[in-house]
Structures are given as C-alpha cells and as structure tokens.
Amino acid sequence: MSCSPPRSRRDSQTFYDVGTTPLGQLQRLETRSGTWEPHLGGVSAEAVEYSRDGQNVLYITHPDGELWVRRADGSQPVQLTKAPMQAQIGRWSPDGRVIAFAGKSAPGEPRSIYLVDTVGGSARHACPKECGGNDLAWMPDGKKIVYDSWRSGSRDLRLLDVATGEVTRFPGSERLHSPRMSPDGSILAASRFSAGGNKLMLYRFSQGVWQKIEHPGFEDWPSWSHDSQSIWYYDAVRGAIIRYQVRENRLEEMSALKPEDMTHPEMGYRACLGILRLEKTYSKARLEAASERAIHLQTFSYPSLKSILKHSLDRQLLLDSEVTQPGPQHENLRGPHYYDPPHPLVQ
C-alpha cells in the first residue's frame, strides 16, 4: 500500500491519510474476435496455469503473492499459501496432485522452490539447500524439476531430484531461463539472454540438442498450447502476443497487448502505478537503469520493465548496436570494402 502525506483537521488531534493498493484484472483473449474479456470474475491475479486435464487452475494473487487453486469454472477456491510467504510462479505436477512454486518465505528472504499439495496443507522446501530458482517446470516423469539458477553469478538450468534433493546441471543451458515443458513431454522450451533481448530456444529430447528459433523482437513469458503444437509469448518490442507454430516454424501476431484495447482503459493508469511500485522492490537506481534499457530497446510497458529487472538486464553494460557517425574520409584510408569486398576475389 502507498500512502499520501498525513493531514489533520484544524484544532483536532485526528490525522487523516489516503492509502492505495494497485490491483490488476485477469483477462482472457478471445482469438476469434480479438477482444479481451475478464476471466474468473476479473480476479486480481497473475501467473495463471491450468492443470493438464483442464479441470483446475492455479494463480498468484496480485499484489499479495498468495497461491490459490480452483475449478476451471471458478468454483471451489482453495488458498494454498498465506502472507508473509510470497509465491511467484506455480506449476502443476504431471499427476495434478502437487504444485511446485518459486517464492520467498517472507519479504526480504532468499527465493527458493517449494512444494504444496493441491488439496491444501503446509508448503515445504523442495530441496535441502536454497535452490534460488526464479522459474521452473516439471519433467515428464514427475520425479524431477527443471529450474533456472542464478547462484554464484552463473545463469543456467538445473535439475532437482524431488525425492533426494540432488541438483545437477542441465546440459548446454548456459544463459537460459524460464523453462517450459511441452504437455506431451517431448520438448523443453526456454529463453536465452542475448544482446538484443531474449531469444526462444527448444530442446528436443529425441535429439538431445538445443535449437535457436530465429525471430525478431524480445521474447518473454512463453507458454505452451495444450496440444504441444505452438508456443505463445509476449514480444516486448512489438508490444504484442505472438504464437510460434513449432512444426511449421512460423510466427503469427495474435493480439496487440495495449491497455486501450482491453475492457478497462484504466489499466494504463494501473500499469503506471505498477511501474512506480517496482522501485520498492528493486530500488530507484535499478528502475532508472531498466527504463534506460527499455528506451534503448524501444519497448514501453510494465511487463517489459519488470522482465528487465527480473533478469537483471539493467545491470548489464548498455552498448550501442552500431556506429551512429561515419568515420573520416581520406584517399589513403582503405575503408571496410578493402577487408570485406562486395564480390569474391578471383584468383
């Protein structure tokens, strides 16, 4: 909650203050009409994920960070975590009985991975030591969890054995984050840090190698379709939701993610409040650095700023992608064509 300076009435010992708590609204995109509509009653929530059978849904309330599950029709809500614990990302186990989530036991505490039964109960640590994961996904057998590790300055994916707590490194996962397992268990998708922003990567278990998907823009918040045929993600540069068809290797813009196109235009005002609230979590200096990077990338939205701060991109050196001024001209200067001729030399 943010508060205005307190004021008092004349000749009174009573003080008055106005406090505000920014809320969001969960919305769904109707792909046929291209319109946005409130979902689950317009609850103030984020990080939504449906169970594999589509019968239940989990979400994290905003801004409280509490983990809830309920039926897909919105009935039978069950609260799984309470303050001061802060949940951030939740994932259904393959059998739908357990939810793994990244979160903090209290504000200011280190981030870790927890497990909680979907019927309720106390959340428990998934590993004996602090895993420190920001995002995670279940492996197809339900025995391991893959998560992105940010410990000791390294950024890669790790495998956590749920039964033993043993942690190993996922092969070839340097600079990867946001793991997403396809519902059929055949492909692991992830995002890779690069100079121009996040890039989509696919790991086919049948081949055992990572494949980079060439696409413009800044990929973020990827999510698989239930038939494992496509990946939806937010392009922070375009300000749009993109669908990537895996088999066809084809990109398709599904909707522009702009507040004025949604049901409630005041969400633009709420987005501004959300940006200001980021200062409390990351500091004013980091928010300003993130804003500078966002301007450099030509992406102007709350999700873009939050993603830059989440992945610590604001702490990376900002370099110009190209030289903006031409070099000196002189007949004795060879220039770039001497070293890179337009046509191959003939011997």
C-alpha positions, 0 to 999 in steps of 0.5 A: 500500500502507498500512502499520501502525506498525513493531514489533520483537521484544524484544532483536532488531534485526528490525522487523516491519510489516503492509502492505495493498493494497485490491483490488476484484472485477469483477462482472457483473449478471445482469438476469434474476435480479438477482444479481451474479456475478464476471466474468473470474475476479473480476479486480481491475479497473475501467473495463471496455469491450468492443470493438464486435464483442464479441470483446475487452475492455479494463480498468484494473487496480485499484489499479495503473492498468495497461491490459490487453486480452483475449478476451471469454472471458478468454483471451489477456491482453495488458498494454498499459501498465506502472507508473509510467504510470497509465491511467484510462479506455480506449476502443476505436477504431471499427476495434478496432485502437487504444485511446485512454486518459486517464492520467498518465505517472507519479504526480504528472504532468499527465493527458493522452490517449494512444494504444496499439495493441491488439496491444501496443507503446509508448503515445504522446501523442495530441496535441502539447500536454497535452490534460488530458482526464479522459474521452473517446470516439471519433467515428464516423469514427475520425479524431477524439476527443471529450474533456472539458477542464478547462484554464484553469478552463473545463469543456467538450468538445473535439475532437482531430484524431488525425492533426494534433493540432488541438483545437477546441471542441465546440459548446454543451458548456459544463459537460459531461463524460464523453462517450459515443458511441452504437455506431451513431454517431448520438448523443453522450451526456454529463453536465452539472454542475448544482446538484443533481448531474449531469444526462444530456444527448444530442446528436443529430447529425441535429439538431445540438442538445443535449437535457436528459433530465429525471430525478431523482437524480445521474447518473454513469458512463453507458454505452451498450447495444450496440444504441444503444437505452438508456443505463445509469448509476449514480444516486448518490442512489438508490444504484442502476443505472438504464437510460434507454430513449432512444426511449421516454424512460423510466427503469427501476431495474435493480439496487440497487448495495449491497455486501450484495447482491453475492457478497462482503459484504466489499466494504463493508469494501473500499469503506471502505478505498477511501474512506480511500485517496482522501485520498492522492490528493486530500488530507484537506481535499478528502475532508472537503469531498466527504463534506460534499457527499455528506451534503448530497446524501444519497448514501453510497458510494465511487463517489459520493465519488470522482465528487465529487472527480473533478469537483471538486464539493467545491470548489464553494460548498455552498448550501442548496436552500431556506429551512429557517425561515419568515420573520416574520409581520406584517399589513403584510408582503405575503408571496410570494402578493402577487408570485406569486398562486395564480390569474391576475389578471383584468383 
